[in-house]
Amino acid sequence: MRKIPVGILGVSGYTGLELIKILLEHPVFEISYIGNSQGTQKLSEIHPCLEGIFEIPVLKANAKEVAQNCELVFLALPHKSSMEFAKEILEYGVKVVDLSADYRLKRENYEQNYQTTHIDPHNLTRAVYGLVEYAREEIKSASLIANPGCYPTATLLALLPFLPFLDQTSVFVDAKSGVSGAGKKLSDNTHYPNINENLFSYSPLSHRHQVEIEEKCEFFAGKALQVNFVPHLVPLNQGMLVSVFGRLKKEINPIEILYKRYQKEDFIRIRSQSVEIKNVRGTNFCDIFATNRGKDIYINAAIDNLLRGASSQAVVNANLMCGLKEDLCIPKIPR
């Protein structure tokens, strides 16, 4: 099979490293370009774990050079930076999977939520939100994928099957993430003495992903919903656990609802009891459990925030965009 040359812009973070690890094992995608805002570095200087395994210069990112070397590029850049590169790269006919938030939201929601003007409204309207289980056919023909955020991935996969059955306009979501979800930059919250043996919420009812979850609930299910979202940071490297609490119109069998929606999905596993982070760590799986007490429902989902919440989901999207099997080289063995 012909190799497909791909590039990565933004490799200094955890998601960039996980992308490289997956792509190095991929039988079709071949990394032909790696860039960032600075360049002039060896990849092993950024990620010493790759020394002697994969040596490639990290170049100062240039859209024209990307187009000359790649058919598809992953953007693992900070919010606001991605759209600057995506706009130009797309003009050269190169496909883009963007792991930032720059193409996930409607323009007004993005500008209010991220406090910046969106400079690429044309492509924003063309971008496909890459939640595979709900947009598979659209992804196959897309040139630009907005890779979902980690919290929205877990929350939407848990919540969407039950939206038609909810007897309310709001739900509560309790979410817990490993420290890698906060990125590599040191902060008081992620400083070892503060996070070790500790647990706390942050940005309660005001986290940026709250808007993303609400917007996509309406987009995929046609139901306006207020999502009262409270994230927590836990002393784990990676992994995410989401709990959703809602009120039903009538009693249902939640497991039957999950099987009806997800039984043919490769990366959704329906569990008969509460889910655990350790069973999905290092994989693209989302494990989901649900139960009810009368009309009160509890939905529980676990993912790896760096894999299913970012890098492996991005490669699934790329596989579909390039006509490949969606599970090609996607990690399934927990580690």
Secondary structure, DSSP 8 states (H G I E B T S, - for coil): ---EEEEEE--SSHHHHHHHHHHHT-SSEEEEEEEESS--EEHHHH-GGGTTT---EEEE--HHHHHHH-SEEEE---TTTHHHHHHHHHHTT-EEEE-SSTTTS-HHHHHHHHTS--S-HHHHHH-EE--HHHHHHHHHT-SEEE---HHHHHHHHHHGGGGGGB-SSEEEEEEEE-GGGG-SS--TTTSHHHHTT--EE-STTT-HHHHHHHHHHHHHH----EEEEEEEE-S-SS-EEEEEEEEBSS---HHHHHHHHHTT-TTEEE-SS---GGGTTTSS-EEEEEEEETTEEEEEEEE-TTIIIIIHHHHHHHHHHTTS-TTTT---S--
